[in-house]
């Protein structure tokens, strides 16, 4: 089986395509477009919107290599019965009407993935009620059934859902490579800190690299 190596921090990330998946986290209109959940919290969504072309390049390259691709979406049932009161108290806009429908509610236009990154047949979509894509979902079951051991990670936001998912994956024994310019936080300081926390101490949670280095291998 062919092995590939991506130049990364703190050292090269080695993988093969059979046991590796691309996971795209929460590239939803609610987080990337004006009028969505991200902006309702007072954030500038320019950073999350701006990575769409980069993630699109990676997605297209992964599809050409016939890599297994998974998408995630954060959101809640229409009756909000799966949204903890503590979360509602901190994020009172959840469930309210915005320019793209009810904010962070499944089935609404804003909850769905941006047009450029829409899933195709064979690409599971994990709907999650929290920040960790493993929490209350069948993500781990899907990965185990596919014999996936390595995750190449894109998406938003780096310091919240991306970071939380990578940490959870790390505890489950998966090797994670996060693409620095294929992820984004609303605040550049959070982005910088999140990258450093992944690859520090010999890669305590995983590896980080750039889209350029990943595309060299995927192409």
C-alpha positions in Angstrom: 0.0 0.0 0.0 1.4 3.4 -1.1 2.5 5.6 1.7 2.5 9.4 1.4 4.2 12.1 3.5 3.1 15.7 4.1 5.5 18.3 5.4 4.0 19.4 8.7 4.6 20.6 12.2 6.1 19.2 14.4 7.2 16.6 11.8 6.0 14.9 8.7 2.5 13.4 8.6 2.6 10.0 7.0 -0.6 8.3 5.7 -2.2 6.2 3.0 -5.4 7.0 1.3 -7.2 3.8 2.3 -7.1 4.6 6.0 -7.5 8.3 5.8 -10.5 10.6 5.6 -11.1 14.3 5.0 -13.4 15.7 7.6 -14.9 19.2 6.8 -16.2 20.7 10.0 -19.2 23.1 10.1 -18.7 25.0 6.8 -22.3 26.2 7.2 -23.9 29.4 6.1 -24.6 30.1 9.8 -20.9 30.4 10.4 -19.6 31.7 7.1 -22.2 34.2 5.9 -23.5 37.5 7.2 -26.7 37.2 9.2 -25.9 33.7 10.6 -25.1 32.5 14.0 -21.4 33.6 13.9 -22.3 37.2 13.2 -25.2 37.1 15.7 -22.6 36.6 18.4 -20.9 39.8 17.4 -18.2 38.3 15.2 -16.7 39.4 11.9 -17.3 36.4 9.5 -14.7 37.5 7.0 -12.1 34.9 8.1 -14.6 32.0 7.9 -16.0 33.1 4.6 -12.5 33.6 3.1 -11.4 30.0 3.5 -14.2 28.6 1.3 -12.0 28.6 -1.9 -9.2 26.8 -0.1 -11.4 24.1 1.4 -13.0 23.7 -2.0 -9.6 23.0 -3.6 -8.8 20.4 -1.0 -12.3 18.8 -1.3 -12.0 18.5 -5.1 -8.5 17.0 -4.9 -9.7 14.5 -2.3 -12.6 13.5 -4.4 -10.3 12.9 -7.4 -8.2 10.6 -5.1 -11.4 8.9 -4.0 -10.7 9.7 -0.4 -13.5 9.1 2.1 -15.0 12.5 2.9 -17.2 13.5 5.9 -19.0 16.8 6.6 -20.4 18.0 9.9 -23.0 20.5 10.8 -23.7 22.0 14.3 -27.4 22.6 14.9 -30.5 21.7 16.9 -33.9 20.2 16.4 -36.6 22.6 15.5 -38.1 22.4 19.0 -34.6 23.0 20.6 -35.1 20.0 22.9 -31.5 19.0 22.3 -30.1 22.4 23.1 -29.0 22.6 26.8 -30.4 25.6 28.8 -26.8 26.6 29.6 -26.0 26.9 25.9 -29.2 28.8 25.2 -28.4 31.2 28.0 -25.0 32.0 26.5 -26.3 32.1 22.9 -29.8 33.5 23.0 -30.0 33.9 19.2 -30.3 30.1 18.7 -33.7 29.4 17.3 -34.5 33.1 16.5 -35.4 34.2 13.0 -32.5 35.6 11.0 -31.9 36.4 7.3 -31.4 32.7 6.5 -34.1 31.3 8.7 -34.1 30.2 12.3 -30.5 30.4 13.5 -28.6 27.1 14.1 -31.7 25.0 13.6 -31.6 21.9 11.4 -33.4 22.1 8.1 -33.0 25.9 7.8 -31.1 27.5 5.0 -28.5 28.9 7.3 -27.8 25.6 8.9 -26.8 23.9 5.7 -23.4 23.7 4.2 -22.3 26.5 1.8 -23.0 26.0 -1.9 -19.3 25.5 -2.9 -18.9 22.6 -0.5 -22.2 20.7 -0.8 -21.8 16.9 -0.1 -22.2 14.4 -2.9 -23.4 10.8 -2.8 -21.3 8.7 -0.5 -20.2 11.6 1.7 -21.9 11.3 5.2 -23.1 14.4 6.9 -22.9 14.3 10.7 -25.5 16.5 12.4 -24.2 17.3 15.9 -25.8 19.2 18.8 -22.5 20.3 20.2 -19.0 21.3 19.4 -17.4 17.8 19.4 -18.3 15.9 16.3 -18.1 12.6 18.2 -20.6 13.7 20.9 -24.1 12.2 20.5 -23.3 11.1 16.8 -22.3 8.0 14.9 -19.1 9.5 13.6 -16.8 7.0 15.4 -18.9 4.1 14.2 -18.6 5.3 10.6 -14.9 5.8 10.9 -14.3 2.4 12.5 -16.4 0.6 9.9 -14.4 2.2 7.2 -11.1 1.3 8.9 -10.1 5.0 9.1 -7.1 5.8 11.2 -6.1 9.3 10.0 -8.1 12.5 9.7 -7.2 15.5 7.5 -9.2 18.3 9.1 -10.6 21.6 7.6 -13.4 23.8 8.7 -14.6 26.3 11.4 -14.1 27.5 13.9 -10.6 26.5 14.6 -10.6 27.2 18.3 -14.0 25.7 19.0 -15.5 22.9 16.9 -12.4 22.0 15.0 -10.2 21.9 18.2 -12.8 20.1 20.2 -13.2 17.4 17.5 -9.5 17.0 17.1 -9.0 16.5 20.8 -11.8 14.0 20.9 -10.3 12.1 17.9 -6.9 12.1 19.6 -8.3 10.4 22.7 -9.9 7.8 20.4 -6.5 7.0 18.7 -6.9 8.8 15.4 -4.0 10.8 13.9 -5.2 14.3 12.9 -3.6 16.7 10.5 -5.2 20.2 10.6 -4.9 22.4 7.6 -3.9 25.9 8.9 -5.3 28.0 6.0 -8.2 25.5 5.6 -9.5 26.4 9.0 -10.5 29.8 10.5 -11.4 31.5 13.7 -13.2 34.8 14.0 -10.2 36.4 15.8 -6.7 35.9 14.3 -5.3 35.6 17.8 -7.5 32.6 18.5 -6.4 31.1 15.1 -2.7 31.5 16.0 -3.2 30.0 19.5 -5.3 27.1 18.2 -2.6 26.1 15.7 0.1 26.2 18.3 -1.9 24.1 20.8 -2.3 21.3 18.2 1.3 20.9 17.2 3.2 21.8 20.4 5.0 19.3 22.7 5.8 17.0 19.8 2.3 17.1 18.4 0.3 16.7 21.6 -3.1 16.7 19.7 -1.8 16.2 16.1 -0.1 17.9 13.2 -0.7 21.2 11.3 0.3 22.1 7.8 -0.8 24.3 4.9 -3.1 23.6 2.0 -0.1 23.9 -0.4 1.6 21.0 1.3 -1.5 18.8 1.3 -2.3 19.6 -2.3 1.2 18.5 -3.4 0.3 15.0 -2.2 -3.3 14.9 -3.3 -2.4 16.0 -6.8 
